[in-house]
Amino acid sequence: MLSNSFTKWIVYGALILLTMPLVVWFCDWLWTPNEDNPLLIVLFWATETASSPWGAITSAILALWFVWRMQLPVKRGIALIAILAVAIVGGQVVKSIVKETVEEPRPFVLWLEDEYQVDDQFFYSLPRKERAKIVEQHLKGQKRVPAWLSKHWEQETGYSFPSGHTLFTATWALLGMGMLVPRRRYISAAVLMIWAVIVAGSRLLLGMHWPEDLIVSILLSVICAFWACWSAERWIFSSPEISPILLKKCEE
């Protein structure tokens, strides 16, 4: 039955997502600015799909996409959107709590400390607006960090652990694995997985996160996706109101 299949697909998806950060972690890779990398700007636009305020738009589009691809009636569709929203928002709330508890500096902040003697403890003791001013002052006019990346750093002066962007995209990807794959929506699920891997990689190459930040974020996304899929299977997909055509296709 479909209700028994989502767990394995979430696990498979998590293993795929964990591969890249685990390899980077074991290789002891160290981030440094690289203005000559033409992929950086592409990765920046990818990471923006999970940044505020674009992340909210992304979520709205994906939630409607899930409802459409699974051919749910209106009431069931609204219920599914609610479950998806709780999974996504709940994960971000947990992320914020962990960030403020662990207080791990971002890679670019430690780089600023090495290059410009900006003490990381002093940096994080300041309000966010003051942190942004420090980044702007030290990087204005220099060529090693592109202006667009400097602006991104000015907007992302919070702590590093875990990665909110990775948690966001990984949760959506695993929701796709748990809900779409069992219903043979393979292309949609594959696109979500590729997107999640690209965004996770962007967080490393843009100097925003460490590999362990990504690893923990993916593990948190497993919990969020499992809860959402379990809830949807119990309260939505098992309902006789769902399209008989869809059920027949899924059970073939």
N, C-alpha and C positions, 0 to 999 in steps of 0.2 A: 504493500500500500504506500501511497505517497507520504502519508504521515510518518512513516518509518524511515524515509530515505533522506530527509534533509540533513540529518546529523553528519552522515558520511560526506556529503558534498561540501558542507561547511568545513569539515576537517581537511578535505582535499584542497579546498581553496586556501585555507590558512597555511598549509604546508607550502603551497606555491608562493604565497605572499611573503613568507618567512625566509625563503631561499636567498633572495638578494641581500637583505640586511645581515643575515647570519654569515654569508660569505664575506661581506665587507668587514664584519666584526672580527672574524677569525683571521683575516688577512692583515689586521691592525692598520687599516687605511687611515690616513690623516688628511683632513681637509685643509686646503689653502686656497686663497682667491686665484682664479684663472680667467682673466679677462679675454683670453684668446680662444676660449671654447665657444664655438658658434651655437652649441646646443643649449647654452645657458638661458638665452632669451626664450627659446621654445619651452624649456622646463619652467621658466617663470610664468608663462601664460597658462601652463598646465596646473601649476600650483595655485594660481588665482581662482580656478574653478572651485577650490575648496576654501578660499579666503572669504572673510566678511567684506562686503555684503553678498558677493557672488555665490557663496556657498548656500545661502537660503534659496536663491533662484535655481541652483543646481538641484537642490533637494526637492523643490516643487515640481520641476520637470521630471525627475526620476520617479517620484511618487506617482504622478499621473501616468508615466510610462508603465510602471508595474501594474497598475489597475487596468490599463488598456490591453497590455500583452496577456493578462490572465482573464480577460473578458468577464470581469466581475460586474454584477448589478450595482446600481448606485449606492444603496445602503451598505452593501458589503465593501464596495470600493472606498467609501468614506471611513469605514471601520479599519480597513487595511492602512489607509493613509495615517490614521491616528496611531496605529501600532508602529509604523515606520518612523513617525515623528518622535515617539517616545524613545525608540531605540537610538536614533541619531542624537537627539537633544540630551537624553540621559547619559550617553557616552561622553558628550562634551562637558557636561556638569562634573562627571567623575574626573575627567582629564584636568579641569580647572582646579579641583580640590587637590589632586596629586601634585600638580605643578607648584602650587603654593606651599605644599608640605615638604617636597623634596628640594626645591629651590636650586636646580641645576643650571648653571650658566650655558648660554648658547655657544656654539663653536665660534661664531663671528665676534662675540664679546671677548672671549679669551684671546682671539687674534688681535683685537684692539688693544688688549692689555699688553701683549708682546710687542706690538708695533708702535703703540703710542702711549704706553704706560697708563692706560685707563684701568684703574683698579676695579675688578669685577664686583667686589663687595660694595664699594662706593657707588658703582654704576647702578646696582640693583636696589640700593637704599634710596634712590631718587624716585620721584613721581615719573610716570611714563613719558610725559611731555619733556621733562628734563633729560631723560635718557635719549630721546629722539634728537634733541639739540646737540648732545655730545657726539652722536653718530654723525650728524650733519656737519658739525664744526671740524671734525678730524678728517672727514673724507671729501669735503668740498674741494673741487679742483684737482684732486689727485686721479691718476689714470689706472691704478691697479684694480679698483672696484668700479664697475660701470655705474653711472648715475642712477639708472633704474633699480639696480640692486641695492645701492645705498638707500634709496627711498623705501624699498621693501624692508630693509633692516630698521629704518626709522619707525615703521609701522608695526614691527614685530619685535618689540623689546622685552617681551615677557620671558619667563623661564623656558627651559628646553624640554624637560622630561615630564610626561611623554609627548608625542607629536599629535597635536589636534588634527592637523591636515591628514596625517596617515590614518588616524582613528576614523575620521570622517569617511575617507574614500574606501578604506578596508571594510568598514561596516557595510557600506553600500554594495561593495563587491561580494561580500559573503552573503548578504541578503539575496543577491542575484543567484549565487550558487545554491542557496537553500530553497529558494522559491521558484526561480525561473528554470534552472537545469532539470529538476524533476518533471517539469511540464514542457520539456523539450524546447525551451527558449534559449538555445545554445549561443546564438550570436550575441544576444543582449547580455548574457552572463559573461561571455568572453570579452566584450568591449569594456564592461565594468572592471574586470580583472586587470586588463591591460592599463586602463586609466589609473587604477589604484597603484600598480607597480611604478608607473611613470611619476605620479605625484610623490610617492615615497622616495624614489630616487632623487627627485628635485629637491626634497628637503635636506638631503645630504650634500648635494653639489652646490646648493645656494648658501651653505654655511649656517643652516638653521637648526640642524639636529645631529645627534650622534646615532650610530647604528642601534644601540640598545634602546633608544627612544622609540625607534620604529618597531623593534621587536615587541616591546611591551604594549605599544598601541595596537598592534595586530592581535595580540592575545586578548586585549580588552574587547576588541571588535568581535572576537569569537563569542564572547559572553553576550554582547548586545544582539548579534545576529541570531544566536541560538534561542534567546528569549523571544525575539520577534517572530521567528519561524515557528516555534512551538505554539505561541499564542495564535498566530494566523491559522495554523493547521487545526487547532482545537476549536476556534471560534468562528472562522471564516470559510476556509477551504472545505471543511467537512459538511458545510451546509447544503441541503438539497436545493437551495435557491440558485446555486451556481449553475452556469450554463451546462446542460447535459452534453453538449457537443465537446466542450473543453474537457470535461471529466472523461469522456470516451477516448479522446485523443491521448490523455495522460495515462490511461490505464492500458492502452494497447501494447 
